[in-house]
Amino acid sequence: MTVTALLAAALVAPQAASATTVSDINGSTAGNAAIKSVDLAGTWGFTPKGRAATSITVPGGGWYKQGFTDVNEATYSRTVTVPDAGQPQSAWIEFGAVNHQATLSVDGQVVATQTTSFTSSNFDISAFAAPGTTHTVRVNVKGRYALMQGTKTLVPDAADWSEAVPQGIYRSAFLRVYPAVYVSDTFVRTSVADKTLTYDVSVTNTSGSSRSVTLTGALASDNGASPSYPALPSRTVTVAAHSTAKVTVGPVAWNLASTSYWWPNVPYQAGYRAQLHRLSVHASTDDGHTSDATYRFGFRESSQNGEYYYLNGVRVNFRGDSLQGADFDRIDNGGKGDAYDTLSLFQPDCGGEVLEVAGCTERRSSW
């Protein structure tokens, strides 16, 4: 078994963007419970610190990939129109990744500052942007070299030896609308040893009133199989205004056969697809509104006993290497940087013989 280390000053009118109803977003993707979504990808205003205003593509792999190789801080800008869902709602601007410190403002009012490395950065703009209204959004971003103490960066940059680590906004950019009370996250825990399923549901209440929320759940196969899944119990929780509550469901007995477990493609079989499952979570509030989210997961358990490792109770030999995204960021593919999101090598439609690891499809030859 192989395991790899994956693990403005100028205001530019947005390109045509319309709100779409979100019907089915994989649970590993931001926006799973969104009811309206606007893709903000396209041309944004871009003003590097101390320089004239210009434009940039968002996400576009970040600013380094687009030729701004000596920029350490810049401000992005564009206008956005908040969709009206016709019910109590919250509105968020969500970036797939920002390296590193982002301060977002709406019409000149600062919403928040977040510091991240290679992970999403999400901003609740509900208090600054009513449904159906249009606003100017600016995002000041400081890259790793704008966040220094002496000769050291203050943020994890993964590869200080590489000049091509993505900087700025990259991966994706969306304006998403959620119900005022919604399922904001779910973490699934599986135990092969105990044959149980447990999951933690986070329910976020962005309204000004406390709400009673009843949660129900259902299981289904991700690949069309029809095993006899266990029924999931309901839970009711009170979520205070402007807060998030976590509800634990389970442990629930998992009496399915070992064919329901996640197994790696070892030995290799062409066309193999691991068995995955879908957990659908439904939230009903005491004011009659609902929220739905679906999460995909594999039922598996990895453990260590002495000097040996086990997957689902079977001894395995884990092998690793030192490959990381930065090893590929220096490949010039319309600019250097952000290999994971811009090189065909890492895209689902890359063609050829591929392996799927942690939801990412990679060429088998890269292992």
JODAGI-V59363 format. One line per field, one symbol per residue. ss: DSSP state (~ for helix, > for strand, _ for the rest). phi: phi as a letter, one per 20 degrees, with the letter a starting at -180 (. if undefined). A space follows every 50 residues. Layout:
ss: ???
phi: ???
This chain:
ss: _>_________________>_______________>>>>__>>>>>>>__ ___>>>>>______________>>>>>>>>>_______>>>>>>>>>>>> >>>>>>__>>>>>>>>____>>>>_________>>>>>>>>>_~~~_>>_ _>>______________>>>>>>>>>>>>_>>>>>>>>>>>____>>>>> >>>>>_____>>>>>>>>>>>_____________>>>>>___>>>>>>>> >>>____~~~>_______________>>>>>>>>>____>>>>>>>>_>_ _>>>>__>>>>__>>>__>_____~~~~~_________~~~~_~~~____ ___>>>>__>>>>~~~_
phi: .dcdeeh.feddfffgbcfcfedbdgfedgngdfdbbcfefqedfbcfgm cffbcbedfmnnfffenefdedbbdebaecdefdembgbcccdcdgacdc ddddcclnefeaccdccmcfcdcedgfdbfgnddbedccecdffeecccm ddfecfdmbfedfdggcnebmabcdcdcgfcbfeabdecdcffelcccbd dedddeeecfcecddcbbdbfecnfcfefffdfecccedfglbcdddddo fdfddefffeeecfecffcfmfcffccddedcddefdnecbcbccebdeb bdbccmeddcdlndfcdfccbdfbgffdfefecmoeolfgdcefgdegdf mmfccdclndecfffee
